[in-house]
């Protein structure tokens, strides 16, 4: 979608409309540079920055409301973008330019050194964010003081660790232009979901079917799990929690019938065929 960055900007701005320019300046700097001290954030407005971070009865606090995480290194406080902060900074910063996203791309590259696959994986994450933000934005919600965004996100993914099928239904009462944008986001998300399915072991009806892999590439489970559980990395700022989940469970044994493919069979079949064609065209594989 050519206008996906504009849609993300508008949705983010609407959902976090109570943030003022100084709130956004803090988020922008953390998004650009990664973790920073209070002085590094802005020595010229140190006191005002502290008020925005901690909050008052009249001022939204970035730390208590989940936009910014705080930790200490040798007794020195440092601040880093939190999960909500990543969503909110999309008002002013493109997804690909966020430092934390660049870090995650490098982590994925350490598993799969293929630029095309990395582009698909990062776009899958980007469109997952767009799907959820745009839907809630069109509902007229305000998430500035909503402290359970990450829990909400995890609940949406609980049907299937790969995607957020909750939104794949018909008949939304949006305006015509909004509906068209929404369905375009949905289609792109499902296409990327299908491409990743074809790239890796495809789970179907509770078992692994490797025959669906059409790309000249075989992945282990780690790459796909890192992509699917990207939000956990953003929450903890490291891979430890994801790796613990990988170690404690068999990723595929946890699956039952895939909700998306069962409930929206005809739509998904068309999209999966389109995704398969994209892969075949990219690799000139002849079947």
N, C-alpha and C positions, 0 to 999 in steps of 0.2 A: 504494500500500500504506500503510495507516494505521500499521503498525508498522515502517516502513523505518528510521526513526531509531534505534529500539531494536535492530534487527538490526545496523545499522552500529556502534552502540556496543558491543554484545556481541562482534562479530567483531573489531573493533579492539582491544578490551581483551584478548581471548584471544590474538591474534597478537603483541601487544607486552606480554605480561604481566610481563616482567622490569623494566619501567620503574617507578621509585618515584614517590611524590607530588611530589618536587621536579623530577624529569624532566618530569612532566606539567605542572607549574606553568610551567616554561620554555616548553613547547610551546603552552600555552594563551595566554600573553602574546604570543608571536610570532604566533599565529593571530589574536588580537584586534587587535593594534596594528601588525603588519608588522615591518619591520626595527628592531632595537634594539641599543643598546650594552650592555655587561655591567652598568653602573651602572643603566641604565634597566630592565633585567630584574629587578633586585632588589638595591638597595644594602644592605639589611639582611642578606642572605645571599650577598653577593658571592663569598666564597671557596667556599661550597658550590655555588653556581651554576657557577663555573669548573670545579670537579671534575666536575660532571655534563656540562658541555659537552665538556671535553677527555678525560675518562675516566681511570681508573686500572686496575690489574690486578684490582681488586675491584669497580669501578664502571663501568657501561656509559657510554661516551662518546657524546653525541648527535652531535658533529661527525664522528668517525671512522666511525660507523655509519650516516651518511646522513640522520639526522633533522633536522639543522640545517646550513645553509651559512654560511660565514664570508667576509667581504670587508672591504676597508679603504676609508675615505673620509678623505682628508687624514691618513693615518697612524693613524686611529682605527678600531679593530675594530668591525664591526657584524655582527649575526647575523640570519638570516632563516630561516623555515621551509623545510625541504627536502622532497623528494617523500615520503620515508618519514614525515617529521614530519606532513605533511598527513594521511596515512592514520592515524597513531597518535593525533593529536589528536581524531579522531572519537569517541574514548572519552568525552570530556567536552564536546565542542563540536559543535553541529549544522553540517552541511556548508555551509548557506547563510550561516552567521555567520562563516565564516573569511574574514579580510581578503583573502587572495589570490584566493579565489573571487569576492568582491565586485569586485575589480579586473578579473578576467577577464570578468565579466558586463558591466562598463562598456566593455571593449574590444569585446566582441561587439555591444554596443548601438551602438557607433560604425559598425558595418558594417550592422546590421539593427536599425532603431529600431521594434521591434514586441515588446511585453511578452509576448504569448502565445508567440511563437516563441522568445524568450529563455528563458522558463520551460521549454519543451520541451528546448531545448539544454542547459540546466544540469541538468535532470533526467536527460537521457541520460548526462551525465558522472557524476552521482551514482549512477545504477543500474549503470554500468560498474564503479565502485568497489565497490558492494555485491556485485555478482556475483562478482568476483574475491576480495574479502576473505572473504565468507561461505563460498565453496567451500573455500578454504585453511584457514579456521578449523574447518570441519567435518572436515577431514583431521587435525586436532590439531597443526598446525604452529606453530612459534614463529619469528617473523621479526625478533626484537629484534636479533640479530647477523647477519642475512642481508643482505649488502651489495649484492646484485644484483637488488633488487626492481624498479627501473626497467628494467633489461635484460630481466627476466622479462616485464614488462608489454609492452614493445615487441615481444618475440617473440610474445606472444599476439595482437597486432594485425597481425602480419606477413602473415597469410593475406589480410587485407582491411583496408585502412587505416581503414575505417569502424567496424569492430566487433571483438569478441573471440569468434569462433565456437567456439573450442576447447571451450567448456563446454556447447554445445548438443547434448547427447546424452541418451539415456535410461538408466535402470537404475542410478542411483547408490545405493550402499549406505549411505545416511543413515537416521536414524530417520524415522518417518512424518511427524512434525511438521516436521522439518528439510527433508524432501523437498518438502513442500507450500510452505514458505517459499521454498525455492530455486527451484521452478518458477514461483512468483509473481513473484520477482525477474526470472527469465529472460524471462517473458512481457512484463513491463512494459518491460524493456530492449529487447526486439525490437520492441515496439509503438512506442517512441520512435525506434528506429532506422528503422522504416518511415515514421513521420511525417516525419522529416528527409529520407528518400529522396523522399517525395512533395513536400516543400517545395522541393527543389533538383533539379538534374539527376540523373536516376536512371540508374545504370550497370547494364546488363543484357547478359550474354553478351559483354562486351568492347566495347560501344559505348554511346553516350549516347542515351537515349530520353527526350526532353523531353515526350512526350505523357502521361507518368505524373504530371505536376504538376497537382494538383487544387486547390491553394490559390491565392488571388488574390495571388500573390507570385512574383517571379522573383529568384533569388539568383545572384550571381556565385560563382565557386569559392572565394573567400576565406573567406566565412562558414563553409561546411561544413568546410573544411580547418582553420580555427581550432577548431571544435568537436571534430573527430576527433583533432586533435593537441594537445589541451589539456595532456597530460602533459609535452610538450616545453616549454611555457610555464612550468610549475611547476619544471621542472629548471633552466632558464636565467634565469627571472625577467624575461624580456622576449620580444618577438616576433621578434627577429633570426633565430634559427635556423629558425623556421617559415617566415618570409618567404624565407629562402635556399632552403628546400626547394621552395617554390612557384615560385620563379624558375628553379630548375634543372631542373624536370621538369614534364611535362604530367600533371596529376593523373589524368586519365581514361585516358591511354594506357597507364598502368602496370597497368591492370586486366585480368584474364582472367575466366573464368567465376566469378561470385560464389559462394563456397563455401557460404554459408548457404542461399541460394535453391536451390542444386542438391541438396545433401545432405538437407535437411529441407524438401522442397518443399511437402508438404501442410500441415505446421504453419505454415510461413512464409506460405503463401498465405492461410490463415485470418487470421493476425495482420495481414498487409498489408491485407486487406479491412476489418478492424476499424479500422486506422489511417486508411484512406481515408474511412471513415464518420465518424470523429471530425472529420476536416478538413472534410468536406462539411457536417456539422452545425454546425461553428463558423462557417462562411462562408455557409451556406444556398445553396450552389451547386446548381443543378439541372442534371442530366445526362439 
